[in-house]
Amino acid sequence: MHHQQTGNANHYALRVEGRAWLDDLTLEQIWAVLAAAFQPLSPRQELMFMIQMPNGTMPCRCLPRSVFELCIRTPSMLEDALSLLAPLPGNDGQYSSATSGRADRKLAGLS
């Protein structure tokens, strides 16, 4: 799926569990959406999310709720966590590995 950049260095796009892109969000809004999406999950259930960063990278993470709550407690921590292991352009290796073997788990989505 092709996504157009807005050109604003403070805006991001978010995709959660195969849902449509939410465009032009600030990092604080992204964090709030993720926090809300993690709430109904048990500590061991995972949520998969992908963020298109202003620089064009698209880090994907598949994290249990407990990891999000312990390690990504603020929007700035989210940005740090996403920038650590951003995939190379055109390489969806993280995305593929994050989605494999998950068919038996309940997937969280946005309501």
Secondary structure in CASP SS format (residue, H / E / C, confidence):
PFRMAT SS
TARGET T0000
AUTHOR 0000-0000-0000
METHOD secondary structure of the structure
MODEL  1
M C 1.00
H C 1.00
H C 1.00
Q C 1.00
Q C 1.00
T C 1.00
G C 1.00
N C 1.00
A C 1.00
N C 1.00
H C 1.00
Y E 1.00
A E 1.00
L E 1.00
R E 1.00
V E 1.00
E C 1.00
G C 1.00
R C 1.00
A C 1.00
W C 1.00
L E 1.00
D E 1.00
D E 1.00
L E 1.00
T C 1.00
L H 1.00
E H 1.00
Q H 1.00
I H 1.00
W H 1.00
A H 1.00
V H 1.00
L H 1.00
A H 1.00
A H 1.00
A H 1.00
F H 1.00
Q C 1.00
P C 1.00
L C 1.00
S C 1.00
P C 1.00
R C 1.00
Q C 1.00
E E 1.00
L E 1.00
M E 1.00
F E 1.00
M E 1.00
I E 1.00
Q E 1.00
M C 1.00
P C 1.00
N C 1.00
G C 1.00
T C 1.00
M C 1.00
P C 1.00
C E 1.00
R E 1.00
C E 1.00
L E 1.00
P E 1.00
R H 1.00
S H 1.00
V H 1.00
F H 1.00
E H 1.00
L H 1.00
C H 1.00
I C 1.00
R C 1.00
T C 1.00
P H 1.00
S H 1.00
M H 1.00
L H 1.00
E H 1.00
D H 1.00
A H 1.00
L H 1.00
S H 1.00
L H 1.00
L C 1.00
A C 1.00
P C 1.00
L C 1.00
P C 1.00
G C 1.00
N C 1.00
D C 1.00
G H 1.00
Q H 1.00
Y H 1.00
S H 1.00
S H 1.00
A H 1.00
T H 1.00
S C 1.00
G C 1.00
R C 1.00
A C 1.00
D C 1.00
R C 1.00
K C 1.00
L C 1.00
A C 1.00
G C 1.00
L C 1.00
S C 1.00
END
